[in-house]
């Protein structure tokens, strides 16, 4: 007995827009947000909305097709990792389903290997990059890769048969990476051995990978967890960035309205503290320094030339925030202040992009950080 939009620009409740992925082929909304929209529209608490909704529809401002609609529990998004270091000797290891393969650690007294577990801090992220054959049972869905710790114990860390039910690991959408924290490895060993496992780095002799189907590991790394991307409200595209490109360490960008010789279309004064700029970009598959590390950033030009973000940023506190698949990087208004100065919107005459490998930018946007 109501007709209520839940999400989008014309949502019944302004606090509920839903979350879109970067490619805009997926939109998500929490169940509690559906209730909130119905409550706002009907002036009730809508506690009985599951009993009163007769039709659940989809809608969009242009022709659209829905492939599927699902419901599930909120999981942990893949960690974005910085300062990633690859462990030697994991590249190319493989095994059949439910078989293990791995590398000896430096703690192995009989046959010391190359894996120095002291590199894994409690809050550090271990990432396994892997694949299994297309169409293989249990491959590409579910929990299809994990670690096995071997000492005077044999302990699964992650996956469905993990030693500690609270530690399953984090998988990316296409099941090509598995991630686990150092503290979670300790938790699994502790649960299995009935100790605190505080000395696990000294007692583990072999670190192995395992999966429920034939698998291959391309590399295993350890690194620091980076901040998560900001959620952005009122995102607006900056004209003329779409399709710009450059080679490694080359810059390309647009003039601003501050440019005296050749004024551009972008007025930096529209930006304010609390805003964030987002670069949507790509670089060729397999290019060195592309798809990992800090591979895209801004350059501000006036009577100065200043990098904002990346490894060579003008201010070490401003590396930028990268998406897990390195298709997006975010830099805030206040990051520009830290790198250039308080008056940067008055002085910047050219806003450029730059990366360490050939790159293409699809768009640059600005918006307000969603609280």
C-alpha positions in Angstrom: 0.0 0.0 0.0 3.0 2.2 -0.7 5.5 2.7 -3.6 9.0 3.6 -2.2 12.4 4.1 -3.9 15.2 2.6 -1.8 18.5 4.0 -3.0 19.7 6.2 -5.8 19.3 9.9 -6.2 15.5 9.9 -5.6 15.7 7.6 -2.6 12.9 8.0 0.0 15.5 8.6 2.7 18.4 10.8 1.8 20.8 8.8 4.0 20.2 5.7 1.9 21.7 5.7 -1.5 23.3 2.3 -1.6 26.8 1.4 -2.5 28.0 1.0 -6.1 31.2 -0.7 -7.3 33.7 1.1 -9.5 32.4 -0.5 -12.7 28.8 0.2 -11.8 27.7 -3.4 -12.5 26.8 -4.1 -8.9 24.7 -2.2 -6.4 24.3 -3.1 -2.7 21.9 -2.1 0.0 21.5 -3.3 3.6 18.2 -4.8 4.7 18.0 -2.2 7.5 18.2 0.5 4.8 15.2 -0.9 3.0 13.3 -0.6 6.2 14.6 2.9 6.8 13.3 4.1 3.3 9.9 2.6 3.9 9.7 4.1 7.3 10.6 7.5 6.1 8.0 7.3 3.2 5.2 6.0 5.3 5.8 7.8 8.6 5.9 4.5 10.5 8.7 2.4 11.9 8.0 -0.1 9.1 9.0 -3.0 11.4 6.6 -5.3 9.5 8.0 -4.4 6.0 8.8 -8.0 5.2 5.1 -8.8 5.6 3.8 -5.7 3.7 6.1 -5.6 0.6 4.1 -7.2 -2.2 6.5 -6.6 -5.1 10.2 -5.9 -5.0 11.3 -4.1 -8.1 14.5 -2.8 -9.7 14.7 0.6 -11.5 17.3 2.8 -13.1 17.5 6.1 -15.1 18.4 4.3 -18.4 17.7 1.0 -20.1 18.9 -1.8 -17.8 19.2 -5.6 -17.4 19.6 -7.4 -14.1 21.7 -10.6 -14.1 20.8 -11.7 -10.6 19.8 -10.4 -7.1 21.3 -12.1 -4.1 21.3 -11.8 -0.3 24.2 -12.7 2.0 26.2 -11.8 5.1 28.6 -8.9 5.0 32.2 -10.2 4.6 35.5 -8.5 4.8 36.6 -6.8 1.6 40.1 -7.7 0.4 42.8 -5.8 2.2 44.7 -3.2 0.2 48.4 -3.9 1.0 51.4 -1.5 0.8 55.1 -2.2 1.1 54.5 -5.7 -0.2 57.5 -8.1 -0.1 57.5 -11.4 -2.0 58.6 -14.6 -0.2 61.1 -16.5 -2.3 60.4 -20.0 -3.7 56.6 -19.9 -3.6 56.3 -18.9 -7.3 54.9 -21.7 -9.4 54.3 -24.3 -6.7 51.2 -26.5 -7.3 49.4 -29.5 -6.0 46.2 -31.6 -6.5 43.1 -31.1 -4.5 43.6 -31.5 -0.7 47.3 -31.8 -1.3 49.8 -29.4 0.3 53.0 -27.8 -1.1 55.1 -25.1 0.4 58.5 -23.8 1.5 60.7 -24.5 4.5 61.2 -21.6 6.9 64.4 -20.4 8.5 63.2 -22.0 11.7 63.4 -25.5 10.2 66.3 -27.1 12.1 66.8 -30.0 9.8 66.6 -28.2 6.5 66.4 -24.4 6.9 64.6 -22.6 4.1 64.1 -19.1 2.8 60.9 -18.0 4.6 61.8 -15.7 7.5 58.6 -15.6 9.6 59.9 -12.6 11.6 58.9 -10.5 8.7 55.2 -11.2 9.4 54.0 -8.8 12.1 50.8 -9.5 14.0 48.9 -6.9 11.9 50.7 -7.6 8.6 48.8 -9.2 5.7 50.0 -12.4 4.0 48.6 -12.7 0.5 48.5 -15.9 -1.6 48.1 -15.2 -5.4 46.7 -18.4 -6.9 44.5 -20.1 -9.5 42.8 -23.4 -10.1 41.5 -24.8 -13.4 38.4 -23.3 -14.9 35.4 -25.4 -14.0 37.1 -27.4 -11.3 34.8 -28.4 -8.5 35.2 -26.2 -5.4 37.4 -23.8 -7.4 36.6 -20.1 -7.9 34.0 -20.0 -5.2 33.8 -20.7 -1.5 37.0 -21.0 0.5 39.3 -22.5 -2.1 42.8 -21.7 -0.8 44.4 -21.5 2.6 47.7 -21.9 4.5 49.0 -24.9 6.4 51.4 -24.4 9.3 53.7 -27.3 10.0 56.0 -27.8 13.1 55.4 -30.4 15.8 51.8 -29.6 14.7 49.9 -29.6 11.4 47.4 -26.7 11.3 45.1 -25.3 8.7 44.9 -21.5 8.8 41.8 -20.4 6.8 39.3 -22.1 4.6 36.3 -24.2 5.7 38.4 -26.6 7.8 40.4 -23.9 9.5 41.6 -24.8 13.0 39.9 -21.7 14.4 36.3 -21.1 13.2 36.8 -17.3 13.5 39.6 -17.4 10.9 38.5 -18.2 7.4 40.7 -15.7 5.5 39.7 -13.1 3.0 39.1 -13.8 -0.7 38.8 -11.4 -3.6 35.8 -11.5 -5.9 37.4 -13.7 -8.6 39.1 -16.0 -6.1 42.7 -15.2 -7.2 43.9 -14.0 -3.8 43.7 -15.3 -0.3 44.7 -13.0 2.7 45.3 -13.7 6.3 46.8 -11.6 9.2 49.8 -12.7 11.2 47.8 -12.7 14.3 45.3 -15.0 12.7 48.0 -17.6 11.9 48.9 -17.5 15.6 45.2 -17.8 16.6 44.8 -21.0 14.5 48.0 -22.6 15.9 47.0 -21.6 19.4 43.5 -23.2 19.0 45.0 -26.4 17.6 47.8 -26.8 20.2 46.0 -25.5 23.3 48.8 -22.9 23.9 49.1 -19.2 23.3 51.4 -20.0 20.3 53.3 -16.8 21.0 56.5 -18.4 19.6 54.9 -19.6 16.4 57.5 -17.9 14.3 60.2 -20.0 16.0 58.3 -23.3 15.9 56.9 -23.4 12.3 59.2 -25.4 10.1 57.2 -25.4 6.9 54.6 -22.9 5.5 52.3 -24.6 3.0 49.4 -23.8 0.7 46.4 -26.1 0.2 43.1 -26.1 -1.7 40.2 -28.4 -2.4 41.0 -28.7 -6.2 44.1 -28.6 -8.3 45.9 -25.3 -7.6 48.9 -23.2 -8.6 50.4 -20.4 -6.5 52.1 -17.5 -8.4 53.5 -15.8 -5.4 53.1 -15.3 -1.6 53.7 -11.8 -0.1 53.6 -10.0 3.2 52.8 -6.3 3.6 51.1 -3.6 5.6 47.4 -3.0 5.6 46.5 0.2 3.8 43.5 2.4 4.7 40.2 1.6 3.0 38.8 3.7 0.2 36.5 6.6 1.3 32.8 6.4 0.5 32.0 9.5 -1.5 28.8 11.5 -1.7 27.8 13.9 -4.6 30.6 12.6 -6.8 31.2 15.0 -9.8 33.4 14.2 -12.8 36.0 16.8 -13.8 35.8 17.5 -17.5 38.6 16.7 -19.9 40.4 14.0 -17.9 38.6 11.1 -19.6 41.0 9.2 -21.9 44.2 11.0 -21.0 47.2 8.8 -20.9 51.0 8.8 -20.5 54.0 6.6 -20.5 55.9 5.6 -17.3 57.0 8.7 -15.3 55.3 11.0 -17.8 52.6 13.4 -16.8 49.4 14.5 -18.5 46.4 16.5 -17.2 44.3 19.7 -17.6 44.7 23.4 -17.1 42.7 25.0 -14.3 40.9 28.3 -14.3 44.0 29.7 -12.5 46.1 29.3 -15.6 46.8 32.8 -16.9 48.2 31.9 -20.3 45.6 29.2 -21.2 42.7 29.0 -18.7 41.1 25.6 -18.4 37.6 24.5 -17.4 38.2 23.2 -13.9 37.9 25.7 -11.1 39.8 24.2 -8.0 37.9 26.6 -5.7 34.9 24.2 -5.9 37.0 21.9 -3.6 36.9 22.2 0.2 38.2 20.5 3.3 36.5 17.1 3.6 36.4 16.5 -0.2 38.3 13.7 -2.0 39.5 13.4 -5.6 39.4 10.0 -7.2 41.4 8.9 -10.2 39.9 5.9 -12.2 42.8 4.4 -14.2 44.5 1.4 -15.7 47.9 0.3 -16.9 48.8 -2.6 -19.2 48.6 -6.1 -17.8 52.1 -7.3 -16.8 53.7 -3.8 -16.9 56.4 -3.3 -14.3 55.2 -1.5 -11.2 51.6 -1.7 -12.5 48.8 -3.2 -10.5 50.7 -3.2 -7.2 52.5 -0.7 -5.1 51.6 3.0 -5.6 51.1 3.2 -9.4 49.1 6.5 -9.9 49.1 9.9 -8.3 48.6 13.6 -8.9 51.1 16.3 -9.9 50.3 20.0 -9.1 51.9 22.6 -11.3 52.3 26.4 -11.0 55.5 28.1 -10.1 56.1 24.7 -8.4 56.0 21.1 -9.6 54.8 18.9 -6.8 53.8 15.2 -6.6 50.8 14.5 -4.4 50.6 10.8 -3.6 52.7 7.8 -4.7 56.1 6.7 -3.4 57.8 10.0 -4.3 55.0 12.2 -2.8 56.1 15.6 -1.5 54.8 14.7 1.9 55.4 11.2 3.3 52.1 11.3 5.1 50.3 11.5 1.7 50.8 8.2 -0.2 47.1 8.1 -1.5 44.6 5.3 -0.9 44.4 2.6 -3.6 41.6 0.1 -4.4 42.5 -3.6 -4.1 42.6 -4.0 -7.9 44.6 -0.8 -8.4 41.9 0.8 -10.7 41.3 3.7 -8.3 43.3 6.0 -6.1 42.0 8.7 -3.8 43.7 11.9 -2.6 41.9 14.4 -0.3 41.7 18.1 -0.4 43.7 18.2 2.9 46.4 15.9 1.3 46.9 18.7 -1.3 47.3 21.2 1.6 50.0 19.0 3.2 51.9 18.7 -0.1 51.5 22.1 -1.6 50.1 24.5 1.0 46.9 26.1 2.3 46.5 28.3 -0.8 46.8 25.5 -3.3 43.4 26.1 -4.9 44.5 29.7 -5.6 47.8 28.8 -7.2 47.6 25.5 -9.0 47.4 26.1 -12.8 47.7 22.5 -14.1 46.4 19.4 -12.4 48.2 16.3 -13.8 48.2 12.5 -13.4 51.4 10.4 -13.4 52.4 6.7 -12.9 55.5 4.6 -13.0 54.3 2.6 -16.1 52.1 3.4 -19.2 48.8 4.5 -17.9 45.3 5.6 -19.0 42.9 7.6 -16.9 39.1 7.1 -17.5 37.9 9.8 -15.3 38.7 12.0 -12.3 36.0 13.0 -9.8 35.6 15.0 -6.7 33.0 14.6 -3.9 32.5 14.8 -0.2 33.7 12.0 2.1 30.7 10.2 3.4 30.7 10.1 7.2 
